[in-house]
C-alpha cells in the first residue's frame, strides 16, 4: 500500500519545479530596511524618475514598521509610480494547468490610518532572450509573454493589520520548456494607497495533491499498526 501511495505521489511532486524563493523574506534579512530584496529583481527608489537612496520610495526589504515584526517586502507608490518585484519560479515541466498563490498583504504600523491596498500578481514566460535585473521590468519587455494576472485588494486595514489572499492563475497558455516568472506590483485603489507590505508568498498545493498526501499518510498509519 505504501509503495502505491508513493508511486501516486511521484507525479504531483514533480510540480515542485515551480517554487517561490524567499517568499517569507527571511533569507539574509537585513537589520534595517534596504531597497535590495534578496532573491527578487525589484524597482529602485525614484523621485520623478531619478534614482536616489530613499528606500521607502521604491520596492524594499526589511523589518522596519513591519505589520508582523519580521522582514517583509514593501511595495511603494510614490509620485504616481507603482513599484514591483519579480523572480523566476522555474520551468513548468510537470505541465500544471493552474497555480494558486497565497500571500499576506499588510499595512505598515506607521500608516496613520486605514488603507485599502491593491496588488496585481502576474505570471510571465520568457523565450530566453530577456535578462532580468534590478530596475529592469519584465512587464512589456521584448521576448516576454504575459500568461495571466489577477488584481486583488486587501480591504480596509488598520496600521499593523494584515490579511491573507489567494491568486488563482491560469497556466494553460504556458509551455513546459521556458522559465515562468512571478511578478508583484502595487496597484493602488482609488486615489492610491502607498506602501503595501507583502509576506509569506507560497504556492498552494492543488486539491488532488492534498488528497494523495492524505492517502500516503493513511497508508503509513496502516503500516505502523500492522508492525
Protein Blocks (a to p, Z undefined) as FASTA:
>chain_A
ZZmmmmmmmmmmmmmmpccehklopgopafbdcfbdghiacddddeehiacfbfklmcce
djehpaklpacdddddeehiacdddddebjafkopabdcddddddddfklopacdddddd
dddddehlaccdehiafehpahiacfbdcdddebjadehiacdddddddfklpcckbccd
dddddddehjbpehiadehiacdddfklmmmmmmmmmmmmmmmmmZZ
